[in-house]
């Protein structure tokens, strides 16, 4: 009788443990051959074996514990990796240039968060994607990966600073998923500087919000953010606003995005504006991707870059795909954007292509 009771107690304890929590190992390995070439005086070309042409290479751990009463706790640790050479991606500890790392070691740079969720939404703390980035990647047919990445991020990233994609030391709130298609994210992040009355005390501080609606074939979202940065003479501020949308016609999913980035600082301010239009077209076991994106600023010479990108993805299975992309960028007003590591002269063109394989687990 005693042995039976002990066995039942062990089984009950094991059942409670398995019902309460779960941990998952996941990742993506994406390697490709990439080539880029420039034009004009001083230009160069480059060929390389690199990564993340279709999906960002990564390895991660995530887990959830059921706390009962509709509440759960979870964690997410995700590290960017470079499978072409075995190194890890860089991160940023304080949303400022002083906190940037050189990478090489494995860091959970992509996301490192802990959260509590209930029917009222989710509270998330740690390093996470910013609301201003989500529209950039969701409404880009190339998902901001590879040579086809939208110019609204390639060119605009210089104005957005260290939080154009992710922010460290953040507190975020996500609306619950039962609002009839409406969704949203609010985030505040800190540079964690001493309060000393200097221009640097709020360096890296910021907040952002994203609100959207997705139902059936329609998805549309608006995001805006404001981030403090220390300038030479005074405290500068970067404001980013973007609006994106997509509509799935069945035969193709159309996408569009408009962006505006403003750096307000002394002695000068710069405003950048960008736009994208593109589509995803199913084709048998694969998908055609096409996009046109442009970005310009009101700096002295009005630099502007325009990019065409065309790609194809062939799915060998649900987890493995072959892909290729070709892109060309045209510069004017002193701009010199180049592709795949090449160098191009100001006001000249650059072309690039990649083809590779992606496997997820």
HUSUL-V428070 format. One record per residue. N is the residue number from 1. RES is the residue in one small letter. SS is DSSP state (~ for helix, > for strand, _ for the rest). BURIAL is b if it has 16 or more other ideal C-beta (glycine too) atoms within 10 Angstrom, else e. Layout:
((N:RES:SS:BURIAL) (N:RES:SS:BURIAL))
This chain:
((1:x:_:e) (2:x:~:e) (3:x:~:e) (4:x:~:e) (5:x:~:e) (6:x:~:e) (7:x:~:e) (8:x:~:e) (9:x:~:e) (10:x:~:e) (11:x:~:e) (12:x:~:e) (13:x:~:e) (14:x:~:e) (15:x:~:e) (16:x:~:e) (17:x:~:e) (18:x:~:e) (19:x:~:e) (20:x:~:e) (21:x:>:e) (22:x:>:e) (23:x:>:e) (24:x:>:e) (25:x:>:e) (26:x:>:e) (27:x:>:b) (28:x:>:b) (29:x:>:b) (30:x:>:b) (31:x:>:b) (32:x:>:b) (33:x:>:b) (34:x:>:b) (35:x:>:b) (36:x:>:b) (37:x:>:b) (38:x:_:b) (39:x:_:b) (40:x:_:e) (41:x:_:e) (42:x:_:e) (43:x:_:b) (44:x:>:e) (45:x:>:b) (46:x:>:b) (47:x:>:e) (48:x:>:e) (49:x:>:e) (50:x:>:b) (51:x:>:b) (52:x:_:b) (53:x:_:b) (54:x:_:b) (55:x:_:b) (56:x:_:b) (57:x:_:b) (58:x:>:b) (59:x:>:b) (60:x:>:b) (61:x:>:e) (62:x:>:b) (63:x:>:e) (64:x:>:b) (65:x:>:e) (66:x:>:e) (67:x:>:e) (68:x:>:e) (69:x:_:e) (70:x:_:e) (71:x:>:e) (72:x:>:b) (73:x:>:e) (74:x:>:b) (75:x:>:e) (76:x:>:b) (77:x:>:b) (78:x:>:b) (79:x:>:b) (80:x:>:b) (81:x:>:b) (82:x:>:b) (83:x:_:b) (84:x:_:b) (85:x:_:e) (86:x:_:e) (87:x:>:b) (88:x:>:b) (89:x:_:b) (90:x:_:e) (91:x:_:b) (92:x:>:b) (93:x:_:b) (94:x:_:b) (95:x:_:b) (96:x:_:b) (97:x:~:e) (98:x:~:e) (99:x:~:b) (100:x:>:e) (101:x:_:e) (102:x:_:e) (103:x:_:b) (104:x:>:e) (105:x:_:e) (106:x:_:e) (107:x:_:b) (108:x:_:b) (109:x:_:b) (110:x:_:b) (111:x:>:b) (112:x:>:b) (113:x:>:b) (114:x:>:e) (115:x:>:b) (116:x:>:e) (117:x:>:b) (118:x:>:e) (119:x:_:e) (120:x:_:e) (121:x:>:b) (122:x:>:b) (123:x:>:e) (124:x:>:b) (125:x:>:e) (126:x:>:b) (127:x:>:b) (128:x:>:b) (129:x:>:b) (130:x:_:b) (131:x:~:b) (132:x:~:b) (133:x:~:b) (134:x:~:b) (135:x:~:b) (136:x:~:b) (137:x:~:b) (138:x:~:b) (139:x:_:b) (140:x:_:b) (141:x:_:b) (142:x:_:b) (143:x:_:b) (144:x:_:b) (145:x:_:b) (146:x:_:b) (147:x:_:b) (148:x:_:b) (149:x:_:b) (150:x:_:b) (151:x:~:b) (152:x:~:b) (153:x:~:b) (154:x:~:b) (155:x:_:b) (156:x:_:b) (157:x:~:b) (158:x:~:e) (159:x:~:b) (160:x:~:b) (161:x:~:b) (162:x:~:b) (163:x:~:b) (164:x:_:b) (165:x:_:b) (166:x:>:b) (167:x:>:b) (168:x:>:b) (169:x:>:b) (170:x:>:b) (171:x:>:e) (172:x:>:b) (173:x:>:b) (174:x:>:b) (175:x:_:b) (176:x:_:e) (177:x:_:e) (178:x:_:e) (179:x:_:e) (180:x:_:e) (181:x:_:e) (182:x:>:e) (183:x:>:b) (184:x:>:b) (185:x:>:b) (186:x:>:b) (187:x:>:b) (188:x:>:e) (189:x:>:b) (190:x:_:b) (191:x:_:b) (192:x:_:e) (193:x:_:b) (194:x:_:e) (195:x:_:e) (196:x:_:e) (197:x:_:e) (198:x:_:e) (199:x:_:b) (200:x:_:b) (201:x:_:e) (202:x:_:b) (203:x:_:b) (204:x:_:b) (205:x:_:b) (206:x:>:b) (207:x:>:b) (208:x:>:b) (209:x:>:b) (210:x:>:b) (211:x:>:b) (212:x:>:b) (213:x:>:b) (214:x:>:e) (215:x:>:e) (216:x:_:e) (217:x:_:e) (218:x:>:e) (219:x:>:b) (220:x:>:b) (221:x:>:b) (222:x:>:b) (223:x:>:b) (224:x:>:b) (225:x:>:b) (226:x:>:b) (227:x:>:b) (228:x:>:b) (229:x:>:b) (230:x:>:b) (231:x:_:b) (232:x:_:e) (233:x:_:e) (234:x:_:e) (235:x:>:b) (236:x:>:b) (237:x:>:b) (238:x:>:b) (239:x:>:b) (240:x:>:b) (241:x:>:b) (242:x:>:b) (243:x:>:b) (244:x:>:b) (245:x:>:b) (246:x:>:b) (247:x:>:e) (248:x:>:e) (249:x:_:e) (250:x:_:e) (251:x:_:e) (252:x:_:e) (253:x:>:b) (254:x:>:b) (255:x:>:b) (256:x:>:b) (257:x:>:b) (258:x:>:b) (259:x:>:b) (260:x:>:b) (261:x:>:b) (262:x:>:b) (263:x:>:b) (264:x:>:b) (265:x:_:b) (266:x:_:e) (267:x:_:e) (268:x:_:e) (269:x:_:e) (270:x:>:b) (271:x:>:e) (272:x:>:b) (273:x:>:b) (274:x:>:b) (275:x:>:b) (276:x:>:b) (277:x:>:b) (278:x:>:b) (279:x:>:b) (280:x:>:b) (281:x:>:b) (282:x:>:e) (283:x:>:e) (284:x:_:e) (285:x:_:e) (286:x:>:b) (287:x:>:b) (288:x:>:e) (289:x:>:b) (290:x:>:b) (291:x:>:b) (292:x:>:e) (293:x:>:b) (294:x:>:b) (295:x:>:b) (296:x:>:b) (297:x:>:b) (298:x:_:e) (299:x:_:e) (300:x:_:e) (301:x:_:e) (302:x:_:e) (303:x:_:b) (304:x:>:b) (305:x:>:b) (306:x:>:b) (307:x:>:b) (308:x:>:e) (309:x:>:b) (310:x:>:b) (311:x:>:b) (312:x:>:b) (313:x:>:b) (314:x:>:e) (315:x:>:e) (316:x:_:e) (317:x:_:e) (318:x:_:e) (319:x:_:e) (320:x:>:e) (321:x:>:b) (322:x:>:b) (323:x:>:b) (324:x:>:b) (325:x:>:b) (326:x:>:b) (327:x:>:b) (328:x:>:b) (329:x:>:b) (330:x:>:b) (331:x:>:b) (332:x:>:e) (333:x:_:e) (334:x:_:e) (335:x:_:b) (336:x:_:b) (337:x:_:b) (338:x:_:b) (339:x:_:b) (340:x:_:b) (341:x:_:b) (342:x:_:b) (343:x:>:b) (344:x:_:b) (345:x:_:b) (346:x:_:b) (347:x:_:b) (348:x:_:b) (349:x:>:b) (350:x:>:b) (351:x:>:b) (352:x:>:b) (353:x:>:b) (354:x:>:b) (355:x:>:b) (356:x:>:b) (357:x:>:e) (358:x:>:b) (359:x:>:b) (360:x:>:b) (361:x:_:e))
